[in-house]
Structures are given as structure tokens and as C-alpha cells.
Amino acid sequence: MSHKYTILALMIVMITLVVSIQGELDTPLPKCEVGFSYYNGCNSCLCDLAESKWFCTTRWCGGVRLIKPPCLCE
């Protein structure tokens, strides 16, 4: 009987995690301010509002997990 409850508890945890991750992805990001820059875990990135584009240094990152920008470059 405890095996069924363990599986049920794991399913509830997994569903909760998926819902919370999807909620994070759906939240709109604020717009970047002029001259905003951030470090993505490997390279430095600068928001160019004139071109609505990120410009990042081009250092090779290997297996580094890159961090998404905290704002929209628009």
C-alpha cells in the first residue's frame, strides 16, 4: 500500500514543479533601460536599444549553462 502512496506523492510533486516552471516562463519581462548590461554566465551582454538587440562578447562557453536576460531588449 505504501508503494502506491509514494508514487502518488511523486506525481503530485512533479505536476507542481511543471506548473511552477510554466508560470515562470509566462511572466512578461520588463523592458531594459538604456545601457543595461548583464553577465550571462560566460559572456557580458549589452542591450542596444537602437537595434533592439543584445551584443555579447564571443568567448567560447563550453558546457556552461547560460543565464537568460532579465529584461527585454526592445
N, C-alpha and C positions, 0 to 999 in steps of 0.2 A: 504494500500500500504506500509506503514512504517513497518508493521509486516514482509513482505517479505524481505525487506532490512535488517532488524535486523537478521533474520535467515541466510541470505546470508553472512552478515558480520561475524557472529559467525562461520559459516562453514569455511570461509577463515582463521580466527584466529586459529581454530582447526587444519586445514591442515598445516598451517605454523608451529605450535608447534610440530606436529608429525614429519615433515620433519627436523626440527632443532634437535629434540631429536635423531632421527635416525642418523643424521650426527655426533652427539657426540659419539654415540656407535660405529660407523665405523672407527673412527680415531685410528690408532695404538698407543699403549702406548710405551714410551721409556723403555729401559732395566734398571733395578735397579743397583745401584753401590754397591760394597762390603760393608756390614754392614749397609745398608739402613734400617731404621725402620720408622713406622708411626703409628698414633693413629686412629683407625677406628670408633671412636665414642663411644666405650665401652672398648675395649682392645688394648694393644700395640702389634704391629706385627713387626717381624724382618724377613728380606729376607735372607735365607740361600742359597747362590748361588751354594754351593757344591751339594745340593739335589734339587735345583730348586723348593723350597717350602717355603711357608710362615709359620712361627711359631708364634702363637698368645697366649697371656695369656688367661686363660679359665674362666674369670669372667662371671657370668650369666648376660645377657644384657636385658632381658625382651622385651619390645616393642620398644627398641631403633633402629632407622634406621641406619644401618651400612654403613660406607663410603668405597667405593671401593678403592683398592690400586692405587696410582698414577703412578705406573710403573710395568713392567713385571718382575717377579722373575724367571729369566732363566739363 
